[in-house]
């Protein structure tokens, strides 16, 4: 498994057991932020998924430039 962020397309999970045919097995596209962590004026309220870390138990920690930190449990 590999997990990736796609800026405003959220967090994606891929099964790469066949490296020639990776298969998307999960995705989370969060709603736009209700409160912005980026306080600069004029910033649009859109998601900006940036970094992803998966711990040994399978919990996903994903940062978002505009919305902060999301903690996700993958059920794939």
Backbone torsions as a table, in degrees:
resi	resn	phi	psi	omega
1	UNK	NA	145.0	173.0
2	UNK	-137.1	141.6	-179.8
3	UNK	-117.6	142.1	-177.0
4	UNK	-144.4	158.0	172.8
5	UNK	-109.6	151.0	-177.9
6	UNK	-131.1	48.3	-179.6
7	UNK	45.9	-109.8	-175.9
8	UNK	-86.0	9.2	173.6
9	UNK	-104.1	8.9	171.4
10	UNK	81.2	-150.8	-176.4
11	UNK	-109.6	135.3	-177.3
12	UNK	-125.1	146.8	175.8
13	UNK	-118.4	134.6	-179.5
14	UNK	-128.5	136.4	171.4
15	UNK	-89.2	117.5	-178.9
16	UNK	-112.6	28.5	178.5
17	UNK	-61.5	-30.5	169.3
18	UNK	-109.9	100.2	-173.9
19	UNK	-63.4	-16.6	178.9
20	UNK	-88.2	-12.5	178.5
21	UNK	-140.5	67.8	177.4
22	UNK	-60.7	146.4	-175.6
23	UNK	-128.4	125.6	177.1
24	UNK	-71.6	126.3	-177.2
25	UNK	-114.8	-5.7	178.7
26	UNK	-170.8	154.4	178.3
27	UNK	-154.7	146.0	173.6
28	UNK	-135.3	117.2	174.5
29	UNK	-111.5	99.1	-176.6
30	UNK	-65.0	157.5	173.1
31	UNK	-67.1	159.2	176.5
32	UNK	-58.5	149.7	-176.9
33	UNK	-66.7	141.1	175.2
34	UNK	-86.3	-25.2	177.8
35	UNK	-133.6	131.7	-175.6
36	UNK	-91.5	135.7	171.3
37	UNK	-83.1	-25.9	175.3
38	UNK	-86.0	109.5	-173.4
39	UNK	-89.3	4.7	179.6
40	UNK	-65.3	143.2	-178.4
41	UNK	-65.8	144.3	174.0
42	UNK	79.0	6.7	-180.0
43	UNK	-74.7	131.4	179.0
44	UNK	-70.4	147.5	179.0
45	UNK	-85.1	74.5	178.4
46	UNK	-127.1	159.1	177.5
47	UNK	-76.2	150.9	176.7
48	UNK	-143.2	67.1	-179.7
49	UNK	-57.4	129.5	-171.0
50	UNK	-118.9	-58.0	-175.0
51	UNK	-125.1	153.3	178.4
52	UNK	-140.1	138.3	176.4
53	UNK	-136.3	134.4	178.1
54	UNK	-117.0	123.9	-178.8
55	UNK	-83.8	178.0	-175.2
56	UNK	-63.6	-21.2	179.8
57	UNK	-93.3	-1.4	177.9
58	UNK	93.1	6.3	176.9
59	UNK	-78.8	134.6	-176.7
60	UNK	-104.0	130.6	175.5
61	UNK	-113.7	119.3	-177.3
62	UNK	-127.1	132.3	177.7
63	UNK	-96.4	154.6	178.5
64	UNK	-136.9	127.9	-178.6
65	UNK	-56.5	-34.6	-174.9
66	UNK	-99.0	-25.2	-171.7
67	UNK	-118.3	-1.5	177.1
68	UNK	93.1	-133.9	-173.5
69	UNK	-112.1	135.3	172.7
70	UNK	-116.3	138.2	176.3
71	UNK	-116.6	123.1	-168.9
72	UNK	-129.2	143.8	173.3
73	UNK	-106.9	121.9	179.8
74	UNK	-83.5	129.0	-177.9
75	UNK	-113.0	22.1	-175.2
76	UNK	-76.0	NA	NA
